Amino acid sequence: MALLDLRIEGMTCAACSSRIENVLNKIPGVKANVSLLEHRARIEGLAVDDAIAAVRRAGYDAWPIIERDRRQFVGQAASPIERYRLWIAVAAMIPMLIEMVGMLTSHHGIIPIAAQWALATLLQTFVAWPFYLSAWRALRVRSANMESLVSLGTLSAYGWSVINLINPNPTFYFETSIVVIAMIKIGRHLEYRARGQALDALSHLFRDDDQPVDRWDPTLAKWLPVTARELRIDDQIRIQENQMIPGDGIIQSGQSEIDESAMTGESDPNAKAPGDYVYAGSLNLSGVIKVTITKPAEESRQALIGERILVALTTRAPIAALADRVAAVFVPVVLVIALLSLLGHWLAGEILSVAIGHAIAVLVVACPCALGLATPAAIAAGLAKASSRGLLFRSAQALERTAQINHIVFDKTGTLTSGRPRLVAITDHDLNIIDLDSIQSPASPSTPWPDWLALAAGAERGIEHPLAGALLAYAAGREITDCGKGLNHPGKGVSAQSGTQDVAVGKPDWIASELRTQSLPTKESFSWAQQEHYLADATAIDVAVNGHWRGRIWIADTLRLDAVAAIRELARLRIPVTLLSGDRASAVSRVATILGITNALSSQTPEDKANYLDALKSDGANVAMVGDGINDASAMAHAHLGVAMASGSSLALETADLTISNPSPILAVTQSLLLAKAVMRRVKENLVFAFGFNALAIPVAAFGGLSPVIAGTIMALSSGLVMANAARILNWRPRII
């Protein structure tokens, strides 16, 4: 059953989100995650009506989030009626503050009791109504939440004051109920703003299906306006200057500069020409380009990234479990403390109205807003900041694990190298080497194109690997033999069939041993050794047809420009680095020497990499495996954190804990560690503050050290401080660029 996103109404604290999760997850076959920060539930295995009914059984309301609303749900501002409630509360609070100042200067009675009653009644019946509704929903399912404490506190103050209207010696708390409600509304407003600041940074990751674009209609032979949701594969579209690109595709004509910062975090625009890929969510800055759609909006990289962020936001970091457990028992404990405070002060000789005031202060100050927001606020800000730098975490757990990494293992091809390899030479069956660098056009008639190379290109077609891409790029414009769908052997090569011909393309040792290829030139051949020396930095790929060696292609790649700086920064952080590659020893040794990596292993199969990672983990290391997301998938599964280059393949977004979509991906790996550590520092700071605030404020209020008004004020401010501290992550800057 498809995933379902629901907007949840009425959640106010971690106990609320936990309660809804528990109700949903108790249903057989259902998996649900609830985000307090977004007021959203992601549910798998349940129909819409059944999911809404389950949420309502938990005491909350819900409705589906449709695709066109996804861009609006993040950072969603308070509704107009909530803004009215806020302004009414502030307007009512101002005269009450004047009255309270008058009490301190023996000039009380400035505001008549009748006016205080009228203002308090307005706030109780209109402004505070959402509090009472939420508390009632919780009570219906025999539970309690943050609003239960607020409701008890303000209703006690208001109710006691109403009773005292007929008392000859009254004590009124009308001003207390008014100011407490107003301060909580102000605090909630600040919380919404801080939350919106964190989540607004994610809004660019959600596509706009209503975006207009011109599509070529071959029947009418003219351009017609359509929306992004109407686009299909192979559609021809025209992108005007300063227009957003609605889907992934290839430029057919025109040149322009494209702003891809929303997808990669790169601030400088990229020059694009015919044959180059462009991605949904990017901005065409100059010139008109015509693009053939390869992936429509709902399948684009932007859609995959947005989906990943949605999943990450609904997951809960392990460090949040403590706050959830405390929130679940917090309200009953506070109710007991408030009751004991009332009885204690009353039995100690204080008048009942004063004792009730102390109990009200306990109820109001104890609202666990800050505790419930401590972790999700920081995590959301961290995910927003990470996405702006091209760091796409699969979950909150992945973000937390990143902060714990103390050993990094890198693959070479497509990871430390640019991932844009090219054919540099061909060795034929007679061991003659053909240097391709001197050939101007690969498709020219003089370009070598033997039948075995056409078969190799046919076998590699459809395989998502940088080396396959290099061969197919060389084959552009030439006839490729149809080999059907090739079978990928991870870490080894590809096998395919064309008619009666069995084709194998891959590592020389795999071609030689596992396929028992005949007529393979020996290493003792002087000519062969000379070629290997000449092409020491290139990757060798052998081609066999019907069990006979036919030739070798040499593919070279260049180191990423940021690799040296990144490895140097990891050394400064005292994080050990290992290079594991399936390539030959000479190519691996050269890369390791340039980068200063002392621990490098060559000729590693995916199984070898997985075993090496297991050995590191058994020694107590928290290991990150950084690869291209294709042949390294099994090794990534054995690491604490799997990191993939987004350029590796479309599978990278599906397999890795962290996907790097950044123009400097190796530096971005280092930055992900630093950012994750900064996020977890903010989480711990928030938790220490939230726990410390309640541990200090509740006893002080219970012993009569806080008035209800002061209690409500500092409680509201505590939530604002937690959100403000979390929002500091949005201003985070790495030490290196």
N, C-alpha and C positions, 0 to 999 in steps of 0.2 A: 504494500500500500504506500502511496506517495507521502512525502513529508507534508505536514500541515503547520502553517504559522497562524497563531491566534493572538489578537490583541487582548490583554487582560486588564480589566478595570477593577480597581479597589485594592490593589496591592500597596502596602505601605512599609513593610519591613521584611527582613529575611525569613521570619516565621511564616509570612504569607506565601512567599515563593516556595518554601519547603513544603508547606501544607498542600499546595496545588500539585507539586511534583509527586508527593506521596500518594495522593488520590489517583492521579493518572497512572503512575507506575504500578499500582496494585492491580490494574486491569490486565488480565493475561495477554501477552503478546504486544504490549504497548511499551514504548520507550519515550520518555518526555524529559525535556530540559526547560526550565523556566528562568527567564532573565528579569530580575527585579529592576535593573537599571533601565531596561527598555519597555517594561510592562508587556512582555511578549513570551509566548510559549511555543516551542517547536516540538511537534508530536509526530511519532511514527507508529503506524499500525492501528489507526482509529479514524473513523469517518467524521466529517465535520460536525454533524448534529450530535453524535455521541460524545465527541470531545467537548463541545460547548456544554452539554448536559452534565458531564463530569466536573467541569470547572464550576458550574453553578451549584453542584452538590457540595463543593468545597466552600461555598459562600461568596463567590465572585462572579462577575459577568464577563463574557467573552464574545468576540466576533472575528471572522476570518480576515486576514490581511491579504488583499489582492495585489497582484504584481505591480500595478501602476501606483500603489501607495507606498512601495518600499522606499522610494527616495524621500518620502515625507516622514516616515516613522522615526527616523533617527533624529535626535535633537528636537523632538516634537515639543512645541511650546504649549503652555497651559491654554485651555479652552477659554473663549470669551467670558463665559459665566464664572470661571475660576478667577479671572482678572477682576471682574466685578466684585466678587467676594473679597479679594485682597484689598481693593480700594475702600470698600465699606469697612473692613476690619481696621485699616489704618486710620480712616476718618473717625471711627468710634474710639480708637485708642488714644488719640491726641488729647481730648478733654479729660480722659481718665488719668493720663499722665499728669495733667495739670492738677487734678484732684489729689493724686498721690503726693505730689510735691507740696500741696497745701497741707496734707496730713503731717508731713515732716516739719512744717513751719507753724503748726497749730492753727492753720487757716483752712481746715477741712470744711466740707459742706459747700464748696464753691459750686459743684454740680449737684442739683437737687436729686434726691433718691429716686423720684419718679422718672427723671430723665435717665439716670443710671439703669433703672429697671427696663426702660424702653429700649435703650441701646443694647443691653445685655440680652434681652429677649430677641431682638433682631438678629444678633450674632448667633444665638443658640438655634434659632429656627431656620436661618438661611446660610450664614457663613460656615457654621460648624456642622451643618447637615451631613457632608461627606464623611466626617469623623464618625458620627453616630451610625450612619448606614454601614460603614465598614465594620464597626464594632458589633453591630447587630448580626451581620453576615457571619462573623466569626462565632458569635454566641449561639447562633442557630445550629452550628455543627459542633457545639460544645468545645470551643477553643477560644483563644484570645490572641490579640495582636497589639501593635503599638497604639492603634486608635482606641483600644480598650482602655489603656491607661489615660490617654488624653480625655476620652469621654467621661470616665469616672471622675477625673480631676476637675474638669470644667463644670460638669453637671452637679458635682458635690458643692462647688463654690456657688453656683447659681441657685441650686435648690435650697441650700441652707439660707441664702440671702432672702429668697422668696418667703420661706417659713418665718424669718425674722421680721417681715413686714408687719406682722401682727404682734410682735414681741415688744413689750414696753421698754426693754433695755436691749435694743438690737445690736448685732454685729454683722455688718454687710461685707460680702465679698464680690459684689457686682463688678467692681473695677478689676478684681483679680481674674474673673472669668473672661472679661473683655480683653484685657492685656495679654493673657495667656493665649487665647485663641488668635489674636492679632499677631503675636510673636511667632507662633507656630506657622501661621499662613505666610508670614514674611520669610521664615526659614525655609519653608517648602518652596517658595518662589525662587529663593537663591539657589536651592538645591536643583530645581528644574533648569535654571540658567547654567549652572556649572555642568550638569549632566548634558545639556544641549551643546555646550562648548566641546565636550569630549566626543560626542557622537556626531556632531556636524562635520567633523573632519573625515567621517566615513561616507558622507552622502554621495560623493563623486563615484563611489564604487557600485552604485545601483543604477542600472540602465533606465533610460527614459524611452519606453516603447512608443510613446506618442510623438517622438521627434520626427519632423518632416524631412524628406529627402527626395531627390529626383531619381526616378528609375526609368531605364530605357525600355520602351514597349516595342518589340520587333514587329508586331502586327500592325500597329499604327505608325511605326517609324518615327516616333517622337518621344521626348521626355515627359513623364507624367509624375505629379507629386503623389507620394505614398507615405505611410508612417513606417517607422523602424520595424514594428511587429509584422508587417506584411512582406518583409524581405525574405528571400529564399536563396539557397546555394546556387551559384552561377548567375545571379542577377547582376546586371550592369547598373551601377549608380554613379551619379555625378555629385562631387563634394565641392561646394563653393568655398571661397576664402572665408575664414573665421567661422566655419561650420564644424560641428562635432561629427565625428565618424560614427555611424550607427552600427557597424558590424565589422568583423575581421575580414580582411580581403587582400588582394594583390593589385597594385597599381598597374593599369593597362596603358594609360597615357597621361601626360602632364607631370610636372615636377613641382615640389613644394617643400616647405619646412613644416614638420609635424611636432606639435607639443605633446609628448607622451608622459609628462610628469605625473598625471593621475594614475598611470599604470606602473611606472618605473621609479618615480621619485627624482628623475633626472630633470634639472631645471632648464638646461640648454635644449633648444629644438634640434631635431634630427632632419637632415636633408634626405628626401625620398625621391626616387625616380622609378620609371617603369620596371616592374619585376620585383620591387620591394614590397614587403608586407606592411600593412597598417592595421591598427587594432581599434576596436570599439572603445569609446571613451576618450580617444585622443582628439586633439584639435588641429584642424588644417589652418595653418597660419597665413600661407601665401600661395596664390595661384589656384587654378581649378584643376582637380584631378578626377580621372575616371577609374573606378575600382570595380573589380569582380569579386563578389561576395564568396568567401570560402566557408565562413561560419556566421549564420545570422545572429541577431542580438541575443537570443536566449541560449545560444551555444558558445558565445564569444568568450574570450579570455576575461573580459570585464565581468561577464555573468558568473564565470567560475570563481573569480576573486571575490565578488560580492557574496556568492553562496558560502564561500569559506569563511568570510567575516561573520555572516549570520550564524553559522555553526559555532564559531569561536566565542561569540558573545553570549550564547546560551549555555556554554559549558561553564563549569565551576572549578576554579583552581583548588587543589588539595588544601592549601593554606586557609581557604574559606570555610572548611568543615568545622573548625573550632567555633567560629562565629555563628554558624548555623545551629550547632548543638546548644550553645548558650542561649540563642534567641528563642529556641523551642521551649525552654523552661524558665525564661526570664520573667515573663508576665506573671505567672503564678507566684513566683518568689517575691516580686515587688509588691503584689497585693498583700501578701502576708506581712511584709515589712511595714507597709502603710498602716495596716490594721494594728500591728504591735505598737507603732509610733503613736497612733491615736489613743489606744488604751493606756500606754505608758504615761503620756503627758496628762491624760485625764485623771488617772489614778494618782499621779504625782501632785495633783491639786490645781492644775490649770483648768480654766473654764472650758466647757465643751467646744465653743466656737474656735478658740485658739488651738485646741488639740486637733480639731478638724482641719484647720489651716495647715498644720504640720503634715497631716496625712495627705492633703491635697498637694503640697510641695513635693512629697515623695513620689506620688503618682505622676506628676508632671515632669519632674526632672529625670525620671527613669526611662522615658521613652527611648527605645534602642534604635533610633534612626541612624545615628553615626555608626553603630556597630554593624547594621545591615548594609550600609553603603561603603564601609571601609575597604573591602576587597573588590567588589564589582566596579566601583568608580575608578580605582587605580588601574584595574585590568582593562576597562574600556578605553581609558586614556592611553594606555600602553599600546593596545591594538590599533588605535587611531594613529598614533605616532609611528608605529611600525609600518602600517600600510602606506603612509606618506613617504616612507623611505624605501618602498619596494620590498618590505619584509612581511610575508603573509603567513601568519601562524594558523595552524589547524584548530587549536583549542587553547583555552586558558591553561590547561595542564602543560601543553607544549611550551608556553611562555614561561611558566614556572620552572620547568626542567631546563630550559636554556640558561637560566641564571645559575644552575648548578653544574654546568659543563666544565670539566677540568682536563679534557684531552680531546683533540680534534684529529680526525682521519680524513684525508683528502684523496679523491680519485684524481687522475690526471686529465684524460681526454674529455674536453667539454666542461671541465671544472677549473683546474688551474690554467688550462689552455683556453683559447678564445671560443672554442666550439664551432669555429668556422674553418675547418680544414679544407685543403685543396690537393688535388693530384699533382705531384711534382715529377713523377717518373713512372715508366712502365718497363718491366723486364719481361721479354718474350721467352718462348720455350728454349731458344738457343742461348739464353743468358745475355742477350744484347740489351743494353739499357738505353731507353729513349727519354731524353730530357724534355719535359713538357714546358718548362718555364720560358723557353725561347719562342714558343708558339703563340702568336698573337690572338687567334680565335680558335677555341676548342672545336667549333663546328666547321672549320674550314676543311676543304677536301684533303689538304695535306696532313691533317691530324690523324694520328694512328687510331684505327677503330677496328681491331680484329674481331672475329666472331665470338671469341671467348669473353671479350670485354662487353659485347652487347648482351651476352647471356648473363654476365655478372650484374650488369645494370638492371636487367629484368628481374633477377632474383632479389635485388636490394630494393626494388620499387615497393613503396608502402611500409618500409621499415624505418621507424623513427630513431635514428642514431646519427650523430655527426659524421661518422665515416661513410655511412650510406649516403648521406646528403652530399658529401664531396664527390662521390662517384657519379651520382645523378646530375650534379651541377656540370660535371665534365661532359656528361652524355647529352646535355641539352642541345636540341636541334639535330640529333643523330637518331638513327633507327635503333630501337631497343627491342630485343627479342622477348616475346611474351612468355613469362615463366609462371603465370598464375600468382597465387599468394604464397610468398616465401615463408618458411618456418624459421623463426628466430630461435637460436640457441644461445641464451644469455652468456656473455663472456667468451663466446667461442666463434660464432659466425652465423651464417644463414644457409639453409638448403632449400632447393626448389626443383621443379621439373618442367621441362619444355619438350613436349612430345615424348620422344624416347631418350632424351638427354637428361641425366641427373646432374644438377649443378650444385656446387658447394663453394661458398665464398667465406673466408674467415682467417683466423690466426694460422700461421704456418704449422705450428705443432699440432693443432686440431686437424688440419687438412692432412698432415702426414701420418699421425698415429691413429686417431679414432676412425678416420675414413679409409685408412690403409691405402693411401694414394700411391699409385705406381709412377715410375719415371720421374721421381722428384730429384732435382739436381742436388748433389751432395755439398755439404759445407766445406769439404776439402778442396773444392774447385777454386782455383786462384781467382777466376773471374767473379765467382759468387762472393768470395770474401772481400774482393775489391769493391763490389757494389755495396755491401753492407757497411763498409767503412765510409764510403762516399755518402751514403744516406743514413748515417748513424742516428740522426735526429728524427727521421721519418718513421712512420708506422708501416709495417709490412703486412699486406693482405694478399693471400694466395687464392688462386682460382683453380678449381678442379672440375673437369667434365667427364662423366662416366668413369670416375675413379682414376683419371689421368691428370697429372699436373699440367696446366696450360700456360700459366704466367703469374706474374706478381705485379701488384700495383702499390705504389709508394705514396702515402698520404702524410702531409706535413701540416702542423698546426703551430700557432704562435702563442707564447705565454700571454696571459691577460696582463694589461698594463698595471693593474692594482695589486697583483699577486705579491710582489716583493715587499711593498709597504705593509700589506696585510700580515704576512708571515713575520715581519719585523715587529709589528704591533703585538702579535700573539706571544712572541718571545718576551716582550716587555711585560706582558701580563702574566708571564711564567706559566703559560699553557702549552704543554708538549704537543708537537705536531708530527703526524706520521703520513707518509705518502704510500698508498697502495694502488698499484696499477697493473692492468693486464698486459701492458705493453712490454717491449723488449728492454733488457737491462740497460743498453746504451742510451736509449731515449729517456728512460726514467732517471738514470744517473745524471744526465745533463740537466734536466729540470730541477732535480734535488740540489745539485751544486749551485745553480744560479740563485735559487731561493734560500739556500742555507738550511735545508732540511736534512738532518743527519740520519734520520730513520726512514729509509725508503726501500720498498720491496717491489720487485717486478714480477711479471708473468703470473699475476694473481687471478685465480678464477673467482667468481662470486662466492663459491663455497669457502675458498681460502680467506677471503675478506671477512666473511661471517665468523669463521673460526678465530681469526685474529681479534675481532671485536669482542667475542666471548671471552678470550683470554685476558684482554684489557679489563673487562668488567669484573672478572673473577679476582683481579688484583685490586679492585676497589675504585677503578676509574669510572667517572661519568662521561661517556663517550658520545661525541657527535660525529656522524658520518656524512660527509659532504660529497655529493655525486651529481650525475646528470639525470637521475630519476628514471633511468631505463635499466641498464645492466646492474646497477647498484641497488635495485629495489630490495633484494633479499638481504643484502648487507645492512641497509637502512633499518630493516625490521629488527635486526639484532642490536642496534644502537639505542642509547637512551633518547637520542634525538636524530631523526633523519632529515637532512637538509638537501634540497634539490634546486638546481638552476631551472628557472622557468623556461629558459630557451631550450632545455634539453628535449622535452617532449610534452605533449598534452597530458601524459600520464603523471607528470611531476606533481601537478596540483592534487592528484588523487592519492599519491603514495607517501608524500613527505609530511613530516610534522611542521616543517618550515620551508616555504618556497621563496627563493630569492628572485625578485623581478626588479633588479637594480643595475644600472650601467656599470657599476663597479662591484660585482657580486662577491668577490673574495673579501674586500674591505667590508662589505655589507654583513658578511658572516661575523666578523669581529665586532661590528657595530651592534649586531643582534645580541651578542653576549653582554655588551655594556648597557644597552637599553633594557634588557631583561633584568639585569642587576638593579638598575635604577627603579624599574617598576616594582620589584619586590621590596626594595627599601621603602618606597612610598606605602606599599601594602602594610608592611610591618609598622611603620610610623603611625598609620591610620588605626591599626588594631591596638597598638599600645595606647594611643590617645583615647580611643573609644572605650577600651576596658578601664583605663585609668580614670577617665571622666566619670563613668558610672560607679567605679569602686570608691571614688572620693565623694561624689555629689550625693549619692543615696544616703550614706551614713550622716553626712552633714545635714541634709534635709530632715532625716528621721529624728535627729537630736535637736531640731528646731533652729538650725543655723541658716536656713534659707526661707524667705517668704515665697508664696506661690508664684508671684509675679517674677521675681528674680529667677526662680527655678525654671519657669517657662522660657524666659529670655535666654539663659545660658544653654538650655537644652536645644533651642532653635539654632543658636550660634554654633553649637558643637557639630551639627550636620553640615553647616556652611563651611566650617574649618576643614572637615574631612574632604568635602568636594573640592575646596580650593587647593588643598595639598595634593589631591589626585591630579588636578588640572595642571599643576606645575610640570607634569610629564610632557605636556604638549609643547613646552618651551625647551625640552631637552635637546642638547647639541652634542654630537660625538667629539671626542678629543682630536680625531683625525678626520680629514676630508677625503 
